[in-house]
Amino acid sequence: MALVLLDLNNPLFQETWFSLDRPETLAVIATLRKIRQLHWEQLYRDPGLRWESILSRSGLGNQRIYSLRITQRVRAVGYRDGQFLRLLSLLPDRDSAYA
């Protein structure tokens, strides 16, 4: 079992992350550190992260898109690409992940 690798290079993800206030930014970092220590099966089952498929959206080539809780206020949208979790965006309004 391999650990989850993170891809944080999406400009939209970075733009939102860098605009968060300091406490929220630090909370995002803490969650990303946690994710890096997990295997994929652990990520899928972690009750705090709440990995959920977004049925109303898909990525390039109809790639399935997922939402996960990063902090109490922030959710992330991304997809699995091999061992990488490629994060596309951070959404401070958690309900906007499903819009």
SULRATA-V945378 format. One record per backbone hydrogen bond with DSSP energy under -1.0 kcal/mol. CO is the residue of the C=O (numbers start at 1). NH is the residue of the N-H. If there is no record, write none. Layout:
co = <CO/CO>
nh = <NH/NH>
//
This chain:
co = <5/7/10/11/12/13/14/17/21/22/23/24/25/26/27/28/29/30/31/32/34/35/38/39/40/41/42/46/49/52/54/59/60/63/65/66/67/68/74/74/75/76/77/77/78/79/81/83/84/85/86/89/91/93/94/95>
nh = <85/87/14/15/16/17/18/20/25/26/27/28/29/30/31/32/33/34/35/36/37/38/4/43/44/45/46/50/69/67/57/62/63/59/54/78/52/76/70/71/91/68/88/89/66/86/84/5/81/7/79/77/75/96/97/98>
//
